[in-house]
Amino acid sequence: MPDVTSEIVAYAEEGLVVRVTTCKAGWCYLEVRGYEGWLPQTLLWGVYPGEEFE
């Protein structure tokens, strides 16, 4: 699960296209180029505020 104190595993450049597999409680789970992890939903374009899905 997401945690603001977790270690950063990757940095994404603006405009990077990622696969968003889940969004809940203000966090979205992403997969891209061999990396995966959670990102605050507010940092994503294309996901509506408060949108949740699995």
All heavy atoms as TSV, in Angstrom:
chain	resi	resn	atom	element	x	y	z
A	1	MET	N	N	0.838	-1.198	0.000
A	1	MET	CA	C	0.000	0.000	0.000
A	1	MET	C	C	0.872	1.247	0.000
A	1	MET	O	O	2.016	1.213	0.447
A	1	MET	CB	C	-0.898	0.007	1.225
A	1	MET	CG	C	-2.130	-0.897	1.133
A	1	MET	SD	S	-3.192	-0.655	-0.307
A	1	MET	CE	C	-3.855	0.949	-0.079
A	2	PRO	N	N	0.320	2.353	-0.483
A	2	PRO	CA	C	1.089	3.587	-0.553
A	2	PRO	C	C	1.379	4.147	0.839
A	2	PRO	O	O	0.606	3.971	1.769
A	2	PRO	CB	C	0.167	4.517	-1.336
A	2	PRO	CG	C	-1.197	3.982	-1.133
A	2	PRO	CD	C	-1.024	2.499	-0.983
A	3	ASP	N	N	2.503	4.824	0.941
A	3	ASP	CA	C	2.905	5.449	2.199
A	3	ASP	C	C	3.862	6.587	1.858
A	3	ASP	O	O	4.844	6.372	1.148
A	3	ASP	CB	C	3.599	4.411	3.071
A	3	ASP	CG	C	3.952	4.923	4.451
A	3	ASP	OD1	O	4.146	6.150	4.622
A	3	ASP	OD2	O	4.054	4.103	5.359
A	4	VAL	N	N	3.597	7.776	2.363
A	4	VAL	CA	C	4.431	8.930	2.035
A	4	VAL	C	C	5.853	8.778	2.556
A	4	VAL	O	O	6.753	9.493	2.112
A	4	VAL	CB	C	3.818	10.256	2.541
A	4	VAL	CG1	C	2.515	10.562	1.821
A	4	VAL	CG2	C	3.616	10.231	4.037
A	5	THR	N	N	6.102	7.846	3.453
A	5	THR	CA	C	7.455	7.640	3.969
A	5	THR	C	C	8.199	6.526	3.231
A	5	THR	O	O	9.345	6.230	3.556
A	5	THR	CB	C	7.423	7.316	5.472
A	5	THR	OG1	O	6.697	6.099	5.677
A	5	THR	CG2	C	6.779	8.438	6.272
A	6	SER	N	N	7.563	5.918	2.231
A	6	SER	CA	C	8.209	4.849	1.459
A	6	SER	C	C	9.364	5.394	0.630
A	6	SER	O	O	9.396	6.570	0.266
A	6	SER	CB	C	7.203	4.187	0.516
A	6	SER	OG	O	6.204	3.538	1.245
A	7	GLU	N	N	10.295	4.510	0.303
A	7	GLU	CA	C	11.434	4.867	-0.535
A	7	GLU	C	C	10.971	5.145	-1.971
A	7	GLU	O	O	10.121	4.444	-2.500
A	7	GLU	CB	C	12.422	3.707	-0.548
A	7	GLU	CG	C	13.656	3.946	-1.358
A	7	GLU	CD	C	14.596	2.756	-1.345
A	7	GLU	OE1	O	14.501	1.920	-0.442
A	7	GLU	OE2	O	15.409	2.673	-2.270
A	8	ILE	N	N	11.532	6.147	-2.603
A	8	ILE	CA	C	11.237	6.443	-4.008
A	8	ILE	C	C	11.954	5.411	-4.868
A	8	ILE	O	O	13.147	5.169	-4.690
A	8	ILE	CB	C	11.687	7.871	-4.376
A	8	ILE	CG1	C	10.878	8.882	-3.568
A	8	ILE	CG2	C	11.541	8.112	-5.872
A	8	ILE	CD1	C	11.376	10.306	-3.701
A	9	VAL	N	N	11.218	4.790	-5.789
A	9	VAL	CA	C	11.822	3.757	-6.639
A	9	VAL	C	C	12.130	4.266	-8.044
A	9	VAL	O	O	12.925	3.666	-8.749
A	9	VAL	CB	C	10.944	2.485	-6.726
A	9	VAL	CG1	C	10.820	1.823	-5.360
A	9	VAL	CG2	C	9.584	2.793	-7.298
A	10	ALA	N	N	11.506	5.368	-8.450
A	10	ALA	CA	C	11.753	5.911	-9.785
A	10	ALA	C	C	11.208	7.332	-9.864
A	10	ALA	O	O	10.334	7.716	-9.089
A	10	ALA	CB	C	11.083	5.054	-10.846
A	11	TYR	N	N	11.733	8.078	-10.806
A	11	TYR	CA	C	11.235	9.416	-11.112
A	11	TYR	C	C	10.690	9.389	-12.533
A	11	TYR	O	O	11.270	8.748	-13.403
A	11	TYR	CB	C	12.350	10.459	-11.011
A	11	TYR	CG	C	12.819	10.696	-9.604
A	11	TYR	CD1	C	13.883	9.980	-9.081
A	11	TYR	CD2	C	12.193	11.628	-8.795
A	11	TYR	CE1	C	14.336	10.194	-7.785
A	11	TYR	CE2	C	12.625	11.849	-7.492
A	11	TYR	CZ	C	13.684	11.131	-7.000
A	11	TYR	OH	O	14.117	11.346	-5.716
A	12	ALA	N	N	9.588	10.093	-12.746
A	12	ALA	CA	C	8.973	10.122	-14.070
A	12	ALA	C	C	9.023	11.539	-14.624
A	12	ALA	O	O	8.744	12.502	-13.910
A	12	ALA	CB	C	7.524	9.658	-13.986
A	13	GLU	N	N	9.380	11.637	-15.889
A	13	GLU	CA	C	9.374	12.934	-16.552
A	13	GLU	C	C	7.956	13.301	-16.961
A	13	GLU	O	O	7.133	12.424	-17.245
A	13	GLU	CB	C	10.239	12.888	-17.802
A	13	GLU	CG	C	11.702	12.709	-17.525
A	13	GLU	CD	C	12.532	12.727	-18.794
A	13	GLU	OE1	O	12.003	13.097	-19.857
A	13	GLU	OE2	O	13.713	12.366	-18.707
A	14	GLU	N	N	7.698	14.583	-17.010
A	14	GLU	CA	C	6.407	15.067	-17.472
A	14	GLU	C	C	6.165	14.549	-18.881
A	14	GLU	O	O	7.062	14.540	-19.726
A	14	GLU	CB	C	6.391	16.590	-17.470
A	14	GLU	CG	C	5.056	17.176	-17.834
A	14	GLU	CD	C	5.050	18.684	-17.720
A	14	GLU	OE1	O	5.793	19.230	-16.901
A	14	GLU	OE2	O	4.287	19.303	-18.479
A	15	GLY	N	N	4.956	14.061	-19.139
A	15	GLY	CA	C	4.587	13.564	-20.457
A	15	GLY	C	C	4.772	12.068	-20.628
A	15	GLY	O	O	4.390	11.519	-21.656
A	16	LEU	N	N	5.362	11.397	-19.639
A	16	LEU	CA	C	5.544	9.948	-19.717
A	16	LEU	C	C	4.183	9.255	-19.699
A	16	LEU	O	O	3.319	9.586	-18.901
A	16	LEU	CB	C	6.379	9.458	-18.530
A	16	LEU	CG	C	6.666	7.968	-18.479
A	16	LEU	CD1	C	7.575	7.556	-19.630
A	16	LEU	CD2	C	7.286	7.600	-17.143
A	17	VAL	N	N	3.980	8.307	-20.595
A	17	VAL	CA	C	2.732	7.549	-20.649
A	17	VAL	C	C	2.917	6.285	-19.805
A	17	VAL	O	O	3.849	5.517	-20.024
A	17	VAL	CB	C	2.369	7.174	-22.102
A	17	VAL	CG1	C	1.108	6.324	-22.136
A	17	VAL	CG2	C	2.189	8.435	-22.932
A	18	VAL	N	N	2.037	6.104	-18.827
A	18	VAL	CA	C	2.122	4.963	-17.914
A	18	VAL	C	C	0.809	4.188	-17.930
A	18	VAL	O	O	-0.218	4.689	-18.387
A	18	VAL	CB	C	2.432	5.409	-16.467
A	18	VAL	CG1	C	3.725	6.176	-16.390
A	18	VAL	CG2	C	1.291	6.232	-15.890
A	19	ARG	N	N	0.843	2.984	-17.416
A	19	ARG	CA	C	-0.370	2.175	-17.255
A	19	ARG	C	C	-0.837	2.339	-15.817
A	19	ARG	O	O	-0.104	2.018	-14.877
A	19	ARG	CB	C	-0.067	0.715	-17.544
A	19	ARG	CG	C	-1.276	-0.169	-17.401
A	19	ARG	CD	C	-0.978	-1.575	-17.893
A	19	ARG	NE	N	-2.191	-2.353	-17.820
A	19	ARG	CZ	C	-2.311	-3.478	-17.130
A	19	ARG	NH1	N	-1.274	-3.987	-16.510
A	19	ARG	NH2	N	-3.455	-4.118	-17.098
A	20	VAL	N	N	-2.037	2.879	-15.644
A	20	VAL	CA	C	-2.634	3.056	-14.324
A	20	VAL	C	C	-3.582	1.882	-14.115
A	20	VAL	O	O	-4.561	1.728	-14.847
A	20	VAL	CB	C	-3.404	4.389	-14.221
A	20	VAL	CG1	C	-4.001	4.556	-12.836
A	20	VAL	CG2	C	-2.487	5.556	-14.556
A	21	THR	N	N	-3.290	1.036	-13.124
A	21	THR	CA	C	-4.094	-0.169	-12.927
A	21	THR	C	C	-5.117	-0.039	-11.814
A	21	THR	O	O	-6.138	-0.723	-11.838
A	21	THR	CB	C	-3.197	-1.378	-12.633
A	21	THR	OG1	O	-2.442	-1.130	-11.445
A	21	THR	CG2	C	-2.241	-1.642	-13.791
A	22	THR	N	N	-4.863	0.825	-10.841
A	22	THR	CA	C	-5.750	0.974	-9.688
A	22	THR	C	C	-5.657	2.382	-9.155
A	22	THR	O	O	-4.568	2.946	-9.101
A	22	THR	CB	C	-5.327	0.002	-8.551
A	22	THR	OG1	O	-5.323	-1.324	-9.033
A	22	THR	CG2	C	-6.254	0.095	-7.353
A	23	CYS	N	N	-6.780	2.943	-8.737
A	23	CYS	CA	C	-6.797	4.205	-8.001
A	23	CYS	C	C	-7.758	4.051	-6.834
A	23	CYS	O	O	-8.900	3.604	-7.018
A	23	CYS	CB	C	-7.260	5.365	-8.875
A	23	CYS	SG	S	-6.045	5.958	-10.048
A	24	LYS	N	N	-7.274	4.394	-5.634
A	24	LYS	CA	C	-8.147	4.378	-4.460
A	24	LYS	C	C	-7.533	5.224	-3.356
A	24	LYS	O	O	-6.309	5.319	-3.253
A	24	LYS	CB	C	-8.422	2.961	-3.980
A	24	LYS	CG	C	-7.219	2.142	-3.606
A	24	LYS	CD	C	-7.631	0.737	-3.241
A	24	LYS	CE	C	-6.425	-0.154	-3.086
A	24	LYS	NZ	N	-6.781	-1.519	-2.800
A	25	ALA	N	N	-8.386	5.854	-2.610
A	25	ALA	CA	C	-7.985	6.679	-1.464
A	25	ALA	C	C	-6.934	7.723	-1.825
A	25	ALA	O	O	-6.026	7.999	-1.052
A	25	ALA	CB	C	-7.495	5.795	-0.323
A	26	GLY	N	N	-7.041	8.298	-3.041
A	26	GLY	CA	C	-6.138	9.369	-3.438
A	26	GLY	C	C	-4.792	8.925	-3.990
A	26	GLY	O	O	-3.926	9.751	-4.232
A	27	TRP	N	N	-4.619	7.616	-4.199
A	27	TRP	CA	C	-3.366	7.074	-4.739
A	27	TRP	C	C	-3.671	6.225	-5.959
A	27	TRP	O	O	-4.711	5.583	-6.042
A	27	TRP	CB	C	-2.672	6.201	-3.706
A	27	TRP	CG	C	-2.092	6.959	-2.559
A	27	TRP	CD1	C	-2.756	7.366	-1.433
A	27	TRP	CD2	C	-0.762	7.416	-2.412
A	27	TRP	NE1	N	-1.911	8.032	-0.615
A	27	TRP	CE2	C	-0.668	8.078	-1.182
A	27	TRP	CE3	C	0.367	7.317	-3.214
A	27	TRP	CZ2	C	0.516	8.652	-0.732
A	27	TRP	CZ3	C	1.551	7.883	-2.751
A	27	TRP	CH2	C	1.609	8.542	-1.518
A	28	CYS	N	N	-2.738	6.181	-6.915
A	28	CYS	CA	C	-2.886	5.331	-8.091
A	28	CYS	C	C	-1.650	4.452	-8.240
A	28	CYS	O	O	-0.528	4.889	-7.971
A	28	CYS	CB	C	-3.063	6.171	-9.348
A	28	CYS	SG	S	-4.611	7.100	-9.372
A	29	TYR	N	N	-1.873	3.208	-8.663
A	29	TYR	CA	C	-0.795	2.257	-8.879
A	29	TYR	C	C	-0.421	2.271	-10.353
A	29	TYR	O	O	-1.277	2.121	-11.222
A	29	TYR	CB	C	-1.231	0.852	-8.461
A	29	TYR	CG	C	-0.094	-0.126	-8.403
A	29	TYR	CD1	C	0.762	-0.154	-7.319
A	29	TYR	CD2	C	0.131	-1.021	-9.441
A	29	TYR	CE1	C	1.815	-1.048	-7.258
A	29	TYR	CE2	C	1.174	-1.917	-9.398
A	29	TYR	CZ	C	2.016	-1.929	-8.304
A	29	TYR	OH	O	3.060	-2.813	-8.245
A	30	LEU	N	N	0.862	2.475	-10.638
A	30	LEU	CA	C	1.342	2.645	-12.001
A	30	LEU	C	C	2.318	1.541	-12.378
A	30	LEU	O	O	3.040	1.021	-11.535
A	30	LEU	CB	C	2.098	3.967	-12.143
A	30	LEU	CG	C	1.471	5.213	-11.570
A	30	LEU	CD1	C	2.435	6.373	-11.704
A	30	LEU	CD2	C	0.175	5.518	-12.272
A	31	GLU	N	N	2.379	1.256	-13.668
A	31	GLU	CA	C	3.386	0.351	-14.220
A	31	GLU	C	C	3.955	1.008	-15.474
A	31	GLU	O	O	3.204	1.496	-16.323
A	31	GLU	CB	C	2.757	-0.987	-14.606
A	31	GLU	CG	C	2.176	-1.738	-13.439
A	31	GLU	CD	C	1.446	-3.005	-13.863
A	31	GLU	OE1	O	1.254	-3.241	-15.067
A	31	GLU	OE2	O	1.057	-3.756	-12.965
A	32	VAL	N	N	5.294	1.037	-15.570
A	32	VAL	CA	C	5.936	1.615	-16.752
A	32	VAL	C	C	7.398	1.159	-16.826
A	32	VAL	O	O	8.123	1.202	-15.830
A	32	VAL	CB	C	5.850	3.156	-16.760
A	32	VAL	CG1	C	6.577	3.773	-15.592
A	32	VAL	CG2	C	6.357	3.739	-18.069
A	33	ARG	N	N	7.802	0.685	-17.981
A	33	ARG	CA	C	9.201	0.351	-18.280
A	33	ARG	C	C	9.897	-0.452	-17.185
A	33	ARG	O	O	11.031	-0.160	-16.802
A	33	ARG	CB	C	9.975	1.624	-18.562
A	33	ARG	CG	C	9.466	2.365	-19.763
A	33	ARG	CD	C	10.285	3.583	-20.056
A	33	ARG	NE	N	9.718	4.290	-21.189
A	33	ARG	CZ	C	10.084	5.492	-21.557
A	33	ARG	NH1	N	11.026	6.120	-20.894
A	33	ARG	NH2	N	9.518	6.067	-22.591
A	34	GLY	N	N	9.214	-1.453	-16.634
A	34	GLY	CA	C	9.816	-2.307	-15.627
A	34	GLY	C	C	9.720	-1.785	-14.203
A	34	GLY	O	O	10.197	-2.430	-13.273
A	35	TYR	N	N	9.132	-0.629	-14.016
A	35	TYR	CA	C	8.934	-0.063	-12.678
A	35	TYR	C	C	7.456	-0.133	-12.346
A	35	TYR	O	O	6.596	-0.109	-13.226
A	35	TYR	CB	C	9.382	1.404	-12.626
A	35	TYR	CG	C	10.857	1.581	-12.775
A	35	TYR	CD1	C	11.414	1.863	-14.022
A	35	TYR	CD2	C	11.706	1.456	-11.687
A	35	TYR	CE1	C	12.776	2.030	-14.171
A	35	TYR	CE2	C	13.074	1.612	-11.820
A	35	TYR	CZ	C	13.602	1.903	-13.071
A	35	TYR	OH	O	14.950	2.064	-13.212
A	36	GLU	N	N	7.164	-0.189	-11.059
A	36	GLU	CA	C	5.776	-0.143	-10.602
A	36	GLU	C	C	5.737	0.457	-9.210
A	36	GLU	O	O	6.708	0.370	-8.455
A	36	GLU	CB	C	5.148	-1.532	-10.609
A	36	GLU	CG	C	5.895	-2.559	-9.797
A	36	GLU	CD	C	5.305	-3.935	-9.952
A	36	GLU	OE1	O	5.193	-4.412	-11.091
A	36	GLU	OE2	O	4.964	-4.531	-8.924
A	37	GLY	N	N	4.626	1.112	-8.906
A	37	GLY	CA	C	4.485	1.710	-7.587
A	37	GLY	C	C	3.312	2.670	-7.533
A	37	GLY	O	O	2.575	2.844	-8.497
A	38	TRP	N	N	3.156	3.272	-6.379
A	38	TRP	CA	C	2.043	4.172	-6.109
A	38	TRP	C	C	2.463	5.627	-6.281
A	38	TRP	O	O	3.595	5.991	-5.975
A	38	TRP	CB	C	1.550	3.974	-4.685
A	38	TRP	CG	C	0.918	2.644	-4.444
A	38	TRP	CD1	C	1.548	1.526	-3.983
A	38	TRP	CD2	C	-0.438	2.286	-4.648
A	38	TRP	NE1	N	0.650	0.492	-3.893
A	38	TRP	CE2	C	-0.584	0.925	-4.285
A	38	TRP	CE3	C	-1.554	2.974	-5.102
A	38	TRP	CZ2	C	-1.793	0.261	-4.365
A	38	TRP	CZ3	C	-2.767	2.303	-5.174
A	38	TRP	CH2	C	-2.878	0.964	-4.820
A	39	LEU	N	N	1.545	6.449	-6.773
A	39	LEU	CA	C	1.769	7.874	-6.949
A	39	LEU	C	C	0.516	8.612	-6.486
A	39	LEU	O	O	-0.603	8.146	-6.749
A	39	LEU	CB	C	2.021	8.182	-8.430
A	39	LEU	CG	C	2.410	9.604	-8.789
A	39	LEU	CD1	C	3.850	9.879	-8.340
A	39	LEU	CD2	C	2.305	9.817	-10.287
A	40	PRO	N	N	0.666	9.756	-5.802
A	40	PRO	CA	C	-0.529	10.518	-5.431
A	40	PRO	C	C	-1.357	10.859	-6.669
A	40	PRO	O	O	-0.813	11.307	-7.688
A	40	PRO	CB	C	0.027	11.774	-4.770
A	40	PRO	CG	C	1.373	11.368	-4.269
A	40	PRO	CD	C	1.877	10.386	-5.302
A	41	GLN	N	N	-2.634	10.650	-6.574
A	41	GLN	CA	C	-3.545	10.863	-7.701
A	41	GLN	C	C	-3.486	12.297	-8.223
A	41	GLN	O	O	-3.635	12.521	-9.416
A	41	GLN	CB	C	-4.968	10.513	-7.252
A	41	GLN	CG	C	-5.973	10.427	-8.346
A	41	GLN	CD	C	-7.301	9.895	-7.846
A	41	GLN	OE1	O	-7.600	9.984	-6.660
A	41	GLN	NE2	N	-8.080	9.340	-8.721
A	42	THR	N	N	-3.204	13.243	-7.363
A	42	THR	CA	C	-3.164	14.652	-7.777
A	42	THR	C	C	-2.013	14.949	-8.737
A	42	THR	O	O	-2.023	15.990	-9.394
A	42	THR	CB	C	-3.024	15.563	-6.541
A	42	THR	OG1	O	-1.860	15.176	-5.803
A	42	THR	CG2	C	-4.253	15.479	-5.648
A	43	LEU	N	N	-1.028	14.056	-8.838
A	43	LEU	CA	C	0.108	14.274	-9.732
A	43	LEU	C	C	-0.107	13.699	-11.123
A	43	LEU	O	O	0.765	13.815	-11.978
A	43	LEU	CB	C	1.374	13.668	-9.119
A	43	LEU	CG	C	1.812	14.275	-7.788
A	43	LEU	CD1	C	3.051	13.565	-7.262
A	43	LEU	CD2	C	2.075	15.766	-7.933
A	44	LEU	N	N	-1.266	13.091	-11.359
A	44	LEU	CA	C	-1.549	12.454	-12.644
A	44	LEU	C	C	-2.515	13.276	-13.476
A	44	LEU	O	O	-3.461	13.854	-12.952
A	44	LEU	CB	C	-2.153	11.068	-12.442
A	44	LEU	CG	C	-1.236	10.019	-11.851
A	44	LEU	CD1	C	-2.025	8.755	-11.536
A	44	LEU	CD2	C	-0.114	9.705	-12.813
A	45	TRP	N	N	-2.291	13.283	-14.787
A	45	TRP	CA	C	-3.242	13.860	-15.725
A	45	TRP	C	C	-4.004	12.703	-16.345
A	45	TRP	O	O	-3.428	11.666	-16.663
A	45	TRP	CB	C	-2.497	14.628	-16.810
A	45	TRP	CG	C	-3.420	15.205	-17.832
A	45	TRP	CD1	C	-4.056	16.404	-17.747
A	45	TRP	CD2	C	-3.806	14.609	-19.066
A	45	TRP	NE1	N	-4.818	16.591	-18.860
A	45	TRP	CE2	C	-4.700	15.500	-19.693
A	45	TRP	CE3	C	-3.524	13.410	-19.702
A	45	TRP	CZ2	C	-5.281	15.237	-20.917
A	45	TRP	CZ3	C	-4.108	13.160	-20.925
A	45	TRP	CH2	C	-4.970	14.069	-21.511
A	46	GLY	N	N	-5.315	12.851	-16.472
A	46	GLY	CA	C	-6.125	11.813	-17.097
A	46	GLY	C	C	-6.895	10.966	-16.104
A	46	GLY	O	O	-7.640	10.074	-16.499
A	47	VAL	N	N	-6.721	11.234	-14.827
A	47	VAL	CA	C	-7.491	10.555	-13.780
A	47	VAL	C	C	-8.264	11.648	-13.048
A	47	VAL	O	O	-7.689	12.643	-12.621
A	47	VAL	CB	C	-6.575	9.808	-12.800
A	47	VAL	CG1	C	-7.382	9.127	-11.719
A	47	VAL	CG2	C	-5.708	8.796	-13.529
A	48	TYR	N	N	-9.553	11.465	-12.932
A	48	TYR	CA	C	-10.381	12.482	-12.285
A	48	TYR	C	C	-10.138	12.512	-10.781
A	48	TYR	O	O	-9.902	11.461	-10.174
A	48	TYR	CB	C	-11.862	12.205	-12.545
A	48	TYR	CG	C	-12.252	12.314	-13.992
A	48	TYR	CD1	C	-12.586	11.180	-14.721
A	48	TYR	CD2	C	-12.284	13.548	-14.626
A	48	TYR	CE1	C	-12.936	11.273	-16.063
A	48	TYR	CE2	C	-12.637	13.645	-15.967
A	48	TYR	CZ	C	-12.965	12.513	-16.674
A	48	TYR	OH	O	-13.303	12.602	-17.983
A	49	PRO	N	N	-10.198	13.707	-10.162
A	49	PRO	CA	C	-10.048	13.791	-8.704
A	49	PRO	C	C	-11.073	12.905	-8.009
A	49	PRO	O	O	-12.265	12.923	-8.331
A	49	PRO	CB	C	-10.315	15.267	-8.413
A	49	PRO	CG	C	-10.031	15.982	-9.685
A	49	PRO	CD	C	-10.414	15.008	-10.768
A	50	GLY	N	N	-10.609	12.082	-7.092
A	50	GLY	CA	C	-11.491	11.189	-6.345
A	50	GLY	C	C	-11.920	9.938	-7.093
A	50	GLY	O	O	-12.624	9.101	-6.533
A	51	GLU	N	N	-11.510	9.782	-8.358
A	51	GLU	CA	C	-11.884	8.594	-9.123
A	51	GLU	C	C	-11.228	7.357	-8.512
A	51	GLU	O	O	-10.057	7.384	-8.142
A	51	GLU	CB	C	-11.425	8.754	-10.574
A	51	GLU	CG	C	-11.794	7.582	-11.455
A	51	GLU	CD	C	-11.375	7.772	-12.912
A	51	GLU	OE1	O	-10.606	8.700	-13.216
A	51	GLU	OE2	O	-11.828	6.986	-13.721
A	52	GLU	N	N	-12.018	6.285	-8.384
A	52	GLU	CA	C	-11.504	5.027	-7.849
A	52	GLU	C	C	-11.868	3.880	-8.776
A	52	GLU	O	O	-12.984	3.837	-9.294
A	52	GLU	CB	C	-12.052	4.765	-6.447
A	52	GLU	CG	C	-11.566	5.773	-5.429
A	52	GLU	CD	C	-11.843	5.364	-3.999
A	52	GLU	OE1	O	-12.424	4.273	-3.771
A	52	GLU	OE2	O	-11.463	6.117	-3.098
A	53	PHE	N	N	-10.914	2.981	-8.999
A	53	PHE	CA	C	-11.166	1.791	-9.806
A	53	PHE	C	C	-10.084	0.761	-9.532
A	53	PHE	O	O	-9.038	1.076	-8.991
A	53	PHE	CB	C	-11.223	2.125	-11.311
A	53	PHE	CG	C	-9.968	2.762	-11.842
A	53	PHE	CD1	C	-8.918	1.981	-12.308
A	53	PHE	CD2	C	-9.839	4.144	-11.879
A	53	PHE	CE1	C	-7.765	2.577	-12.803
A	53	PHE	CE2	C	-8.693	4.733	-12.383
A	53	PHE	CZ	C	-7.658	3.957	-12.837
A	54	GLU	N	N	-10.384	-0.486	-9.885
A	54	GLU	CA	C	-9.408	-1.584	-9.742
A	54	GLU	C	C	-9.375	-2.378	-11.010
A	54	GLU	O	O	-10.293	-2.469	-11.745
A	54	GLU	CB	C	-9.775	-2.484	-8.583
A	54	GLU	CG	C	-9.556	-1.796	-7.247
A	54	GLU	CD	C	-9.708	-2.744	-6.086
A	54	GLU	OE1	O	-9.252	-3.895	-6.172
A	54	GLU	OE2	O	-10.298	-2.323	-5.091
